[in-house]
Amino acid sequence: MRLEHGDEIPACIERFAAERGITAGHVILIGGIGSGQVVAGPQDSDQRPPQPMLLPVDSAHEVVGLGVLAPGPGGKPGLHIHAALGRSGQTMTGCLRPGVTTWLVGEAILYEITGAQAARLHDEQSGFALLEMGEGQAVAINLNAPAATSPR
């Protein structure tokens, strides 16, 4: 899919998946990021739930990211995506949180995983919605599925 200037990540990818009935998958992202915040680790590694260290993205950066899509609350697709962002020889790496915006253009490939019994469930200790797979669950990537059309 093509992401346009100002599209919010991960929301636009989650919406794309929901509109097509895709609940589980793998995402590859390249392009530009213009604003938002990246979680670059916990402030204190021993604190539970952890308080995130947020790094601001306040200008255009190149981005390459990988993510896992799985059903969250209410069965809606939820994307957990980490990325490396670079600008002028400097790189920051972390989790892209809601509100990160595309700068100029982004490209994402969503590989659907079919037959997965996966869900993001709230974990009390970490405070995160963690990926859980059905016991003994095998998953298959359908490489023969028809190509999804771009939202644009």
N, C-alpha and C positions, 0 to 999 in steps of 0.2 A: 504494500500500500504506500501511497505517497502522502506524507504529512506536509501541511502547508504552514507558512509563517504564522506563528502565534498559537498553533495547535498545542493543547496541553497533554503532556505525557505524565502518567500512563493512561489517562482518561480516554483519549482518542483511540488508542489501540484496544482498550477494553470495550468501548462502544462498537468499534468495527467488529470485534469478535461476537458480541452479544447480538448484533443485528443479523449475523450469519449463523447463529446457533452454535458457535464454537465455544466450548467451555474449558478445554484443556489444550495446551500447546506450548511451543517454544518460539521465542521471538528473537530475531536479530535486528539491530537498529544501527543505522549509520546516518550521518548528515550533520546538521548544525543545531546547537542549543543556544538560546539567547538570554534566558533569565530563569530564575527559580532558585532552589536550594538542593544541594546534594548532601546526603547523610554520609559522613566520612568516619564512622565509628562511634562508639559510646564515649561519653565524657569520662566515665569511670568504669573500667572493665569488670569490676566486682559488684556494681550496683544493679539490683533487680527491682522493677523493670529498668532497663538502661535508659539514660537520658541521651538523646542523640547529639552528636557534634554536627552542626549544620554549616556547610560552606556555601556562601552566596555565589551565584552565577549572574554576573552583572553586565556581561557583554558576550558577543558571539564566540562560541567554542566549537571545535570539531568534536564529534561524538562517535563512539562505537560502543554498543551495549548488547547484553544478552539477558533474556528474561524467561521466566516460567509463568505460564498462564494456567490458573486452576480456579474452580468455583469457590467463591467466598460466601459471605452471608446471603441468604436468599437464592443461592445458586448462580448469582451473577459472576461473570468472569473477573478474576482479580489478577493483575499483573505485578509480579515482583521482578524488578529490572535493575541491574547494576550496570554501570557504564564508566568508561574512561573519557574524560573531556580534556581537550588540549587547546592551548592558545599561546602563541609566541614562545614556544619551547617549554612551557610549563604544563604539567598535567595534574588533574585531580581525578580521583576515582571514588565511586561510592554508589549508593542507592538513590535512584531518581524518585523523588517523592512527588505527590500531587502538586501541580502548579509549575513544574518545569515546562518551559515553552520551546517550541521549535523556532529556530532562526532560519529564515529563508525557506529551507526545504529539509525534509528528513525522508528516509526510506526505511520501511520495516518489512521484514518477511516473517509471516506467521505460519508455522508448521503446525497443523492440527494433529493432536494425539487422540486417536479414537479408542473407545472401549476402556478408558481409564476410569477407575473409581477413585478420584482424587478430590480433595477439598482443602481449603485453607481454614483451619480451626484455631480459635483463640487459645493461646497458651498463657496460663496465669503467671508463671514464673518469669517469662521473658516479656510478656505484654504484646507479643507479636501474633499475627495470624500465620501459623506455620503449616506447611504442606504436609498432608497426611494421605497416604495411599491405602486402599483397601488391602487387607491381608492376602498375600499370595497373588496380588493383582499383577497381571502382565499387561503391558501397553504396546501398542503398535502405531507406528507413524505411517499414515496412508500417503505414500508418495505418488499414487496414481489418481488422487482426487482431482477434480477439475480445478483449475486455477481460479482463485477469488479475484473479483474485479476490484479496481481501485475505488475508494469512496469519492474520488474527484473525477 
